[in-house]
Amino acid sequence: MDLNDALSRFERFPLLDGPTPIQRLSRLESRLGSPIRIHVKRDDLMGVGLGGNKLRKLEFLVGQALAQGCDTFITTGGLQSNHARLTAAASARAGLACELVLADMVAYEDEAYAHNGNVLLDQLFGAAVHRVARDADPLLAARQRAGELQRQGRKAYVVGLGGSSPLGALGYVACAAELLQQERAMETRFSRIVIPTGSFGTHAGLLAGLQWLGGDARRVRGYTILARQDVARQRTASLVEAIFSQLRRPGALDADAIDVTDSQLGPGYGLPTPAMIDAVRLLARTEGLVLDPVYSGKAFAGLLASIRAGEFAAGGSVLFIMTGGSPGVYAYRSTLENQG
Ligand SMILES: *Cc1c(COP(=O)(O)O)cnc(C)c1O
């Protein structure tokens, strides 16, 4: 069956305005003396809620919530979750109430971290925020809250961390098709496609889509910023399988074929690394583009390290997917501002 036909069986609430652009970073290439062309796919450029990769998943998730007659959307995340912010924005646009169960996942004590960036935007988009302790189970709390609402005659849709259910991950299955079409139009084949990976939906969705379409899934490299690489590889492999079964087509990917590394994780989720700070500054100062401190900054640092280590043969092209998260720079003010 055709992938588009398989995807069209699912309800979708439109949050994107067509394909996101792919742009070449020529100034960065010359700054690095890069042997390869460097391109970015601008998944940070979307029209709702300041944009980001979670909107691709939310098209399917909000679509299902509306189809089920829900009036409220509940999700979980860390305090500075981009997914929570975009869920709040997408819910506002869909006319759904939004509740966020946010855990203190990061030991980053700072006024801006606690109040600015995504936290401020969650409030602006009208979401009700429930904060829970680091060791609490936010998904359990979200389900309990859905039960409470049900007793009041309401109906809530619940999805966990990053919106990375098999349904949400379909957003990146669709993105794989979009990307292959752009490659054809550009008459280019990217030898590596680099992404940050957190809750595995972006990575697994791309892999499933590329695999289905014969687009060579092995060229995707994920930089995990939350789980250790062995865990990330297993979880991504299971999610790929769940995506295929949801699309009612048997399919899987050998875990060994999944390229994911924790080389940029540093001390842990949401904790800055010197390489991340350098990457965020370099892209801002050579191209005027904003990476984020938690995800894309660390993954881009990984790509820079590969280029500097001479991993790429001359003449090819690589693609970095800019997944969004720019409100994070306000939360990490004390890390990113000029010192002294
Ligand atoms: C959530 C997020 C990611 C990771 O995507 P997953 O599907 O959770 O792996 C990457 N970049 C940004 C900016 C994000 O907000």
The ligand as a MOL file (V3000), in Angstrom:
LIG
                    3D

  0  0  0     0  0            999 V3000
M  V30 BEGIN CTAB
M  V30 COUNTS 15 15 0 0 0
M  V30 BEGIN ATOM
M  V30 1 C 11.2090 17.1100 21.9000 0
M  V30 2 C 12.3110 17.7190 21.1480 0
M  V30 3 C 13.2520 16.9160 20.4630 0
M  V30 4 C 13.2460 15.4190 20.5380 0
M  V30 5 O 12.1910 14.8280 19.8550 0
M  V30 6 P 11.6790 13.4080 20.3460 0
M  V30 7 O 10.6610 13.0390 19.3540 0
M  V30 8 O 11.1290 13.6100 21.7220 0
M  V30 9 O 12.8290 12.4810 20.3720 0
M  V30 10 C 14.2280 17.5400 19.7350 0
M  V30 11 N 14.3200 18.8790 19.6870 0
M  V30 12 C 13.4450 19.6760 20.3260 0
M  V30 13 C 13.6390 21.1430 20.2300 0
M  V30 14 C 12.4170 19.1190 21.0870 0
M  V30 15 O 11.5740 19.9310 21.7240 0
M  V30 END ATOM
M  V30 BEGIN BOND
M  V30 1 1 1 2
M  V30 2 1 2 3
M  V30 3 2 2 14
M  V30 4 1 3 4
M  V30 5 2 3 10
M  V30 6 1 4 5
M  V30 7 1 5 6
M  V30 8 2 6 7
M  V30 9 1 6 8
M  V30 10 1 6 9
M  V30 11 1 10 11
M  V30 12 2 11 12
M  V30 13 1 12 13
M  V30 14 1 12 14
M  V30 15 1 14 15
M  V30 END BOND
M  V30 END CTAB
M  END
